[in-house]
C-alpha cells in the first residue's frame, strides 16, 4: 500500500521547518505553515468526482496523509483547494495550467521534433527587415505558430502541474495514460518538448526530502 510510504513524512517536513539549518534548503517556504492540512476522505472523493478520474495512489495518499500541498521539490508542491463554488483547482505559478475537467484524457506527447526544429529555424530575423513594424508583424505571427505548437492545452491533458522551478519551468504529474503516476519536466520556455523525469511521484518527493534533511543537518526518524 502506498499509504505506508508516507508514514512519518508530514512529521519530518514539520521538523525540518523548525530546524536551524532550514535556510540551507532551496525554496523552502518561510513563515506560515510549510504544509497545508491533508484532505479528508470526503474531500478527496469530491476532488476525484470533480475531475472525473481516480488520482494515482502515491499522490492521493500524499494528499490524505501529508498535506494538500506545501513544502517540496524546488518551490514546493502546488496545493489543491476547493473554491467557494465547489470547483477544485491547483494553486501556484502555473497551477492554473492544470485542466481538472480534462484529467481523464490520456497524457501523450504531441510535439513533432522535426516540426518544432523547422519552426524554430523559421523565426524572423530582425536584421532582414528594413521596417521594424514589418518585423514585429512577422514575429507576432511566428510566435502564434510557436504557441500553438508548444503550449496548446492538448499537450498537457491528463496531467497536473505540481511545481515550478522558476523562469517558467515547471513539473507535471501524469494522471491518465501509460505514464500514469510518473513525473515529467516542462522546459517549454526553452523551446523544447516535455520530457520524463524517470521517477514516480513518491520517488520525486521523498528524494527531495532526504536531500533537504541532509542539507539542513537534520536526522529523519
Secondary structure, DSSP 8 states (H G I E B T S, - for coil): -GGGGGTTHHHHHHHHHHSGGGGGSTT---SS-SB-----HHHHHHHHHHHTS---HHHHHHHHHT-SSBS-STT-B-EEEE-TTS-EEEESTTGGG--GGGTTS-------HHHHHHHHHT---GGG-SSHHHHHHHHHHHHHHHHHHHS-GGGSTTEEEEEEEETTEEEEEE-SSTTTTEEEEE-GGGT---EEEEEEHHHHHHHHHHHHHHHHT----
